């Protein structure tokens, strides 16, 4: 009985929440992503990037596109998770990371598709500086959420408050 009441109250509350409180789903195009990465890349000195580190899974496609723009084929990935399947923020869980010898003493460009809170990218930067002894860390993101982001990258393209759906993602809205 208690569970039914809780469920009913949750549903009523959800229905009463204004639509404006929920982020709007916005699809972006391949053209917009390519153009944005091209513009961001013009700000980055390729001579100061030894390794491009894509944050899986969203940052893997942008990492490949930055690789072409910067003419740097030295790409690695790191896999972390800070969202549940319901798009709720949670503690960061490190799934997979590169071997230390590939990053030690290197100048690393971390790439992600979007910085929402910035928590994940901040954790990656801290990990690289503290455990990998990298020479330097730069961060690039295609989008940044101006409502939530507490950690700004060195380079970013488009500022938004929407929930962005990238062309390589399944659109569920």
N, C-alpha and C positions, 0 to 999 in steps of 0.2 A: 504494500500500500504506500509506504514511504517513497519508494522508487517512482511509482506512478505520479504522485503529487509533485515530486522534484522534476520529473520529465515534463509534466503539464506546465509547471511554473517556468521552466526553461524555454519551452515553446512559446508561451505567452510573452515572455520577455524578448525573445528573438523577434516576434512579430511586431512588438511595440518599438523596437530599435529603428530609428530612421535610416532610410537607405543611404543617406549621406555619411553615416558612421562607418559603413562598410567600404573598403577600397573598391574602386571601379576596375574591372578587368579590361585592359587595353592591349590589343594585339599590335605588335610592331612587325615591320616587314624586313626581309633580307636587305632590301635597298637602304632602309634607314640604318640598319646595323652596320652595313659596309661603309656607308657615308660617315657615320659617327666614329667608327674605329679609324678610318682614314684621317679624319680631322684630329682625333686624339694623338695619333701616331706622329703627326707633324710637330707635336710639342715634346716628344721623347727623343733624346739623343741615343741612337742605336749603339754608339760606341760605349755607352754606359750601361748596357744590358748584356750580361753573359748568358743568363738563363731566363726563360719565360716560364712561370709557374701558374698553370691554370687550376682554379679551384673547381673541383668536380661537384656536380656535373655541369652546372650552368656556365662556368667559366671556360669549359673546354673548347667550345666553338669559337668564342672570342679570342682565346689564346692562339688558336690556329690562324685566325685572321690577323692578329697582331704579328704573329710570326712572319707572315708574308709581307706585311707592311714594313716591318723593321728588318727584313731579310735576315732573320735569325731562326735557324731550324732547331735550336737547342731548347726543346720543350719538355717539361715535366708536369705531373699533376699531383695534387694533394686532395684527399677526400675527407670532408668534414660534413657534419649535419647539424643544423641548429633549428630546423623546422619539422613539425610533424606533418602527416599527410593532410591535416586540416588547416595548414598554413599558420599554426600557432608556434610562437618562439619557445624554445626550450634550451637546456644546457647544451653546450657544444660537445659533440661526440666525434673523436678522431677515428676515421675508418682505415685510412691508408696514407702513407707518406713516403717520399723518396728517400733513398739511402743517403746518408750524410755526405759521402765522398763526392756526390754530384753537385752539391750546393756549397760546401765549405769554401770560404774565401771568394765566393762569386758575388757579382752584382745581379740581384734578382728583381725581375718585374713580376709582381703578382697580378693576375688578371681574373676578374669575375664579371658576370653579366650585369648584376645589379647589387648595389649596397643598400640594404634596407635599414637595419639598425647599425651595421658596421661591426657588429660583435664578432662575426666569423672571420672577417678579414683582419681585424685587430688581433685575434688569437693566432692567425697564421703568421702575421708579422712578428709577434712576440716569440713564437716558436722558432722562427728562422734566426732571430737575433740571439736568443738565449741558448738554443740547443745545436744550431747548425754553424755558428760562427761565420755567417755570411758577411761579405764586405759592405754591402748596402742593400736596402730594400726600397723599391718604388712600387706604388699601387695604381692600377688603372681599372676603371669600371665603365661599362657602356652607359648605365643609368645609375642615378643616385636618388634615394627617397629623401626629399628635403624635410618631410614631417618627422621622420624617425632617426635618421642617420646621426650618430654621435661621433663617428670616426670618418673623417673625410679623406679620400684618396688623394694622391698627388695629381692624378689626371682623371677626369670624368667627362662624359659627353652630355647627356640629357638629364635635366632635373625633373622629377615627377613626384606625385603623391599617389599615383595609381598602382595597381598590381599589374605588372607588365607580363605579357605572354609573348615569349620569343618564338620565331618561326620554327625552331627545332623542338618546341614543346607541343604537347597535345592541348588544344584549347577546350576548356571545360566550362564555358560560360555561355 
